């Protein structure tokens, strides 16, 4: 089941693994206490990078696709977590309206939607699919690779409620990250539960806010374990007023890249790490791995060619990029069958329900792997044989490594919870 | 993974399976609403009997042993359910004191204790074992079959609190069914959570109360599905003042056996079932399958020999039997490799976390299988491949059958919740 993984077996990560394993009850209790104060996002996936000397989340997705990449063995964990989530949010729930991405006939994505539908049906809900796509005016069947099909239906808005024809849901689950903006049909739904909330979508969400919250979480957690937060935290600086296509704001960007690189260099020196620091520039809003670039020297930004500029300036759903995040690059030293790999951890409610390795044969250890050509190796993160085994030599046990991944991914999920509280436009109403 | 099962593939059970699968969201919602009003027992295992024409729980254990019989694949479900349970009961919990059965060096049972310890450690608790056995006066290592060992320690009572030397738990988990009575050391613990509560132990619990509560639950559920509750409910009548060794009270017992047999005969006629009815006599308090006998005719009770009388009169921990339950016998038509089999479903909090078949090669389809010589075939009840698949032909799909088993087992768990509410000596304090 577990693919052959080449991970760095020495260095600070092994000490971290050791400390995390020894502290398991304290860590689980710490999370329990945090979840008493903060509400976990409904579902979350987190991309991690394990450099051997450092392990950090680099992307926290609040509208996870890819549930189809989890092994079938893991699905009961998702069903159980979904039951727990529904019970807390809306125990009387009967109907769930699932809103997937628009305009997609990508069978991989549809398979994710089918998996989500299955999970929530088995958790005890009548699940139907509604689409934000205005071109869908009647129930439309979409074919999946396995020969089955999914029916998406046009949304019906009725004063304060959203539904489908003859379908009035009490809960609406978004699997659409709202990159194109918040559709009017989703606004002012006061009678129904909309999950995740609108401000979790990329129309309003900012990576810089997430990583600021993550820094706070990482510091708290590091204090609990008595360690340097840098070991689990990628330095991140937002830069505004950037226009790649017009070549504007690039000096300010260069300055921040320089800053991040020199801070990283200092840390590498402190830990005796013989690597060349790099930074990653990514749009402050947006996902799908679009508009991401790796920079090893701020000067590279001077000589950007037209193609690179275009690639950086427009991302998913045609959104222009004007604010970016400069993030300390975290090299991945993990390999699956010689291809560069990074772990992705899936969570529902507060629970780790599975994960997989995203691998990319044509990319380097310092590059974004969320790109065309990537593939997935499901990992039974949560299988019993993958449950942690205290006493194993650090770095030698895959289960122990996966437990650590689940801990760091949950820190990123907790940061998303902090972030959503801070950015909630209705926060004062409930305060 | 799934052993070859010979189950009855025709008759009312298939209609029931069909109805249960079609009603899955309604059933799950019904449970959700019930759990809003009632607290599930901390953990539960339920023995089921599938007669092909009828499926019913015959024993609901509130101190389940046998967690070691679940497959390793299922353990993450237990860990997740344990996390959910702890979070609700005592989120700030740090230490858990687990009290196993006394005087046991049975390595199968110890392996169950080790599994429980592992589950709660991974759910984030420091777990230590304390024993009620007065002979244990210092920490004592008990060896397991796999070469590992467990340490049990003497209990330390300190005014209102119970613990071990240098170990002050906020939660005490009993895996000891208190057949021998309620030990004084467990009484009046007002500052700590004692789970399950004392009145769940066999010192106070009565099967007749459980099956009375189960009748109520079965009727409610059957109304939801529009079906005859008899299909999931074994008729049960308590009889007091029975003394097998002195031969007293046997006429009253015969009368009740006659009644149960004639009622069963009537039902068999109604459903066109060509089987000989039988009744099972079991102690109203007590477990371990002791003091259980199958009766096909009330007259059999007249001619009981000395050996049978002795077997019926004294059960676990030397307790004498004076009150029994006469229960409609439910034949099992399931076989694993030609041996008679009955499913056992494990739950933690409100979740089905696994199950197995108890098989006994030397027993008949109408006999108690919980007896020396039984063995266990782990079943991945909760594996994804075991999640229900609507659309399959009734009776043809093991996953669908297992989903149905999980539903009926949860009905018995819900009945235990009703039962514990009714028998709670402190109920008025909290009302």
Interface residues (C-beta under 8 A of the other chain):
Chain A: X24 X25 X27 X28 X29 X31 X32 X33 X35 X36 X71 X72 X73 X74 X75 X76 X77 X79 X80 X81 X83 X84 X86 X87 X91 X92 X93 X94 X118 X121 X122 X123 X124 X125 X126 X350 X351 X382 X383 X384 X385 X386 X387 X388
Chain B: X24 X25 X27 X28 X29 X31 X32 X33 X35 X36 X71 X72 X73 X74 X75 X76 X77 X79 X80 X81 X83 X84 X86 X87 X91 X92 X93 X94 X118 X121 X122 X123 X124 X125 X126 X350 X351 X382 X383 X384 X385 X386 X387 X388
